[in-house]
Amino acid sequence: MYEDVEKVLWKNEEHEMADAVEFTATATKRLIVEVTAPGAANPKPKRSDEKFDIGCVGILIEHMATPAVGFDDK
C-alpha cells in the first residue's frame, strides 16, 4: 500500500531557468514529472481555424547506475 504525497522537489524558476537538472536518490522512487511550456511572449496572430499554438519540447529522462564514490581497499 502506497500513500500519494504531492511535494515539489525542484522548480526551474527558482534555479535561473537552468537547461538541465541531475539528481540521485538513495532508493527507488516513483516520480511524476510535470512540464509546463509557456507560449511565446509575443504570440503570432492566429487564423480563425487555429485553436492552439504549435511548438516543440524535448525531454530526456534517463537512468544510470551511480558511480561508487569513496576509498579503495588497496
Secondary structure, 3 states (H helix, E strand, C coil): CCCCCCCCCCCHHHHCCCCCCCCCCCCCCCCCCCCCCCCCCCCCCCCCCCCCCCCCCCCCCCCCCCCCCCCCCC
